[in-house]
Amino acid sequence: MFKWIHKFGSPPYVYALSKALSPWVGIASLILFAFGLYLGLVKAPPDYEQGEVYRIIFVHVPAAWMSMFVYTMMAISSAVFLIWRMKLADVVAEASAGIGAWFTFLALATGSIWGRPTWGTWWEWDARLTFELILLFQYMAYMALRAAIEHKQSGARAVAILAVVGIVNIPIIHFSVEWFNSLHQPATITRADGPKMHSSMLIPLFIMVGAFQLYYFHHLLVKMRVGMLTRDRRARWVAERVDSGGL
């Protein structure tokens, strides 16, 4: 019944699948980006309090969500690697790190730009901003530690432990506006009583979240292929693909 799951532990199968899927995922991401940006930047009305400035939400919020989502994916993959020694799980974690760091930097940069007219300052040691900055350092520490350890297997275990331990920061970021005195606005979408945002703004925001999500999966698939080829460069399946020109 669950034999199909084992296919996802096979590098040749996952390589072929990622090669087939990545172009379509990339195209879908571009379409959603174009549609979401058009609705958010052109069709959506100005905010009654912030005017046109609020439109940065269509980049800032998806980037912030993805910074946490990607780290969660990285931590789960690392846990799978530590428990079941599945090498492809480590490939997923390694491929996710750079993408997640980029999302986190984008969230911080756009938040700073948004904060200047809203708060009157580029940066404030607000709880959510501070823990988001710590998340960026976690991504950087993960990549730096992996690069610093020469023995690949030992390095993979070390960064997997680091990723799993660091997951504690994700709920802190998410609930920081409720747990701490914060300048950051409270949740307007993930509320028990429903989103406090008009559909003309909410729909393009969800479309942009989908675009960012597909962007991540596209780049993950591409980076995974590179990672699998690098790790298994002496394996027969790689040699067969080189000989057939199927890379």
RAWOGI-V364261 format. One record per pair of residues at least 6 apart in sequence whose C-alpha atoms are under 8 Angstrom apart, sorted by the first residue. I is the first residue (numbers start at 0). J is the second residue. D is the distance in Angstrom with one decimal. If there is no record, write none. Layout:
BEGIN
I & J & D
I & J & D
END
This chain:
BEGIN
6 & 12 & 6.5
6 & 13 & 7.5
7 & 13 & 5.9
8 & 85 & 6.8
8 & 86 & 7.8
8 & 87 & 6.3
9 & 87 & 8.0
10 & 87 & 7.1
10 & 227 & 6.7
11 & 236 & 6.5
14 & 223 & 7.8
14 & 224 & 5.7
14 & 227 & 7.5
17 & 220 & 5.3
17 & 221 & 7.2
17 & 224 & 7.2
18 & 220 & 7.5
18 & 221 & 7.5
18 & 224 & 7.7
21 & 216 & 7.9
21 & 217 & 5.2
21 & 218 & 7.9
21 & 220 & 6.0
21 & 221 & 6.8
22 & 217 & 7.6
24 & 213 & 6.1
24 & 214 & 7.6
24 & 216 & 7.3
24 & 217 & 5.6
25 & 213 & 6.9
25 & 214 & 6.5
25 & 217 & 5.4
27 & 210 & 7.7
27 & 213 & 7.2
28 & 209 & 7.6
28 & 210 & 4.7
28 & 211 & 7.2
28 & 212 & 7.9
28 & 213 & 5.1
28 & 214 & 5.6
29 & 210 & 7.1
30 & 210 & 7.9
31 & 206 & 6.2
31 & 207 & 6.7
31 & 209 & 7.1
31 & 210 & 5.1
32 & 206 & 7.6
32 & 207 & 6.1
32 & 210 & 5.4
32 & 211 & 7.8
34 & 203 & 7.9
34 & 206 & 7.7
35 & 203 & 4.8
35 & 204 & 7.1
35 & 206 & 5.3
35 & 207 & 5.3
35 & 210 & 7.9
36 & 57 & 7.5
36 & 203 & 7.3
36 & 207 & 7.3
38 & 203 & 5.6
39 & 54 & 6.7
39 & 57 & 6.5
39 & 200 & 6.6
39 & 203 & 5.4
39 & 204 & 7.2
40 & 54 & 6.4
42 & 199 & 7.9
43 & 199 & 5.5
43 & 200 & 5.8
44 & 199 & 7.4
44 & 200 & 7.7
45 & 51 & 5.2
45 & 53 & 7.7
45 & 54 & 8.0
46 & 53 & 6.6
49 & 117 & 7.7
52 & 113 & 7.1
52 & 116 & 7.9
53 & 113 & 7.5
55 & 109 & 7.0
55 & 113 & 6.8
56 & 204 & 7.7
57 & 203 & 7.4
57 & 204 & 5.4
57 & 207 & 6.4
58 & 106 & 7.8
58 & 109 & 7.4
58 & 207 & 7.4
59 & 105 & 7.2
59 & 106 & 5.1
59 & 109 & 5.5
59 & 110 & 6.3
60 & 106 & 7.2
61 & 204 & 7.6
61 & 207 & 6.5
61 & 208 & 4.8
61 & 211 & 6.6
62 & 102 & 5.1
62 & 103 & 6.7
62 & 105 & 6.3
62 & 106 & 5.1
62 & 211 & 7.3
63 & 102 & 6.8
63 & 103 & 6.3
63 & 105 & 7.9
63 & 106 & 4.9
63 & 107 & 8.0
65 & 99 & 7.2
65 & 102 & 6.4
65 & 103 & 7.8
65 & 211 & 7.3
65 & 212 & 7.1
66 & 99 & 5.3
66 & 100 & 7.2
66 & 102 & 5.1
66 & 103 & 4.9
66 & 106 & 7.7
67 & 99 & 7.9
67 & 169 & 6.1
69 & 95 & 6.4
69 & 96 & 7.8
69 & 98 & 7.8
69 & 99 & 5.4
70 & 95 & 7.6
70 & 96 & 7.5
70 & 99 & 6.4
70 & 162 & 7.9
70 & 166 & 7.4
71 & 166 & 6.7
71 & 169 & 7.6
72 & 92 & 7.3
72 & 95 & 7.7
73 & 91 & 7.0
73 & 92 & 4.4
73 & 93 & 7.6
73 & 95 & 6.2
73 & 96 & 7.1
73 & 162 & 6.8
74 & 92 & 7.3
74 & 159 & 7.3
74 & 162 & 5.0
74 & 163 & 4.8
74 & 165 & 7.8
74 & 166 & 6.4
75 & 163 & 7.3
76 & 88 & 4.9
76 & 89 & 6.4
76 & 91 & 6.5
76 & 92 & 5.6
77 & 88 & 6.5
77 & 89 & 6.0
77 & 92 & 6.2
77 & 159 & 4.6
77 & 160 & 7.3
77 & 162 & 6.7
77 & 163 & 6.6
78 & 159 & 6.8
78 & 160 & 7.8
78 & 163 & 6.4
79 & 85 & 6.7
79 & 88 & 6.3
80 & 86 & 6.4
80 & 87 & 7.9
80 & 88 & 5.4
80 & 89 & 5.8
80 & 159 & 7.5
81 & 156 & 6.8
81 & 159 & 6.9
81 & 160 & 7.9
87 & 227 & 7.8
89 & 155 & 7.0
89 & 159 & 7.7
90 & 223 & 6.1
90 & 226 & 6.2
90 & 227 & 7.1
91 & 219 & 7.2
91 & 223 & 6.4
93 & 142 & 7.9
94 & 219 & 5.9
94 & 222 & 5.5
94 & 223 & 6.0
94 & 226 & 7.5
95 & 219 & 6.3
96 & 138 & 5.9
96 & 141 & 7.4
96 & 142 & 6.9
97 & 138 & 7.4
97 & 142 & 7.6
98 & 215 & 6.9
98 & 218 & 7.7
98 & 219 & 7.9
99 & 138 & 7.1
100 & 135 & 5.8
100 & 138 & 5.6
100 & 139 & 7.1
103 & 131 & 7.2
103 & 132 & 7.8
103 & 134 & 7.3
103 & 135 & 5.8
104 & 135 & 6.8
107 & 128 & 7.3
107 & 131 & 7.4
107 & 132 & 7.3
111 & 120 & 7.9
111 & 121 & 4.9
111 & 122 & 5.9
112 & 121 & 6.5
114 & 120 & 6.1
114 & 121 & 5.7
114 & 122 & 7.1
115 & 121 & 4.8
115 & 122 & 7.8
125 & 181 & 5.9
125 & 182 & 6.4
125 & 183 & 7.3
126 & 172 & 7.9
126 & 175 & 6.1
126 & 176 & 7.4
126 & 179 & 6.7
126 & 180 & 7.7
126 & 181 & 6.3
127 & 172 & 5.5
127 & 173 & 7.9
127 & 175 & 5.6
127 & 176 & 6.8
127 & 181 & 7.5
127 & 183 & 7.2
130 & 168 & 7.1
130 & 171 & 7.4
130 & 172 & 5.9
131 & 172 & 6.5
134 & 168 & 7.2
137 & 162 & 8.0
137 & 165 & 7.2
141 & 158 & 5.7
141 & 161 & 7.0
141 & 162 & 7.1
144 & 154 & 7.3
144 & 157 & 7.9
144 & 158 & 6.6
145 & 151 & 7.9
145 & 154 & 5.3
145 & 155 & 6.8
145 & 157 & 7.8
145 & 158 & 6.2
148 & 154 & 5.2
175 & 181 & 7.7
176 & 183 & 6.6
176 & 184 & 7.3
176 & 185 & 5.8
176 & 186 & 7.8
177 & 185 & 7.4
187 & 194 & 5.5
187 & 195 & 5.0
187 & 196 & 6.7
188 & 194 & 4.0
188 & 195 & 6.2
188 & 196 & 7.1
228 & 237 & 6.8
231 & 237 & 6.8
232 & 238 & 7.6
240 & 246 & 5.8
END
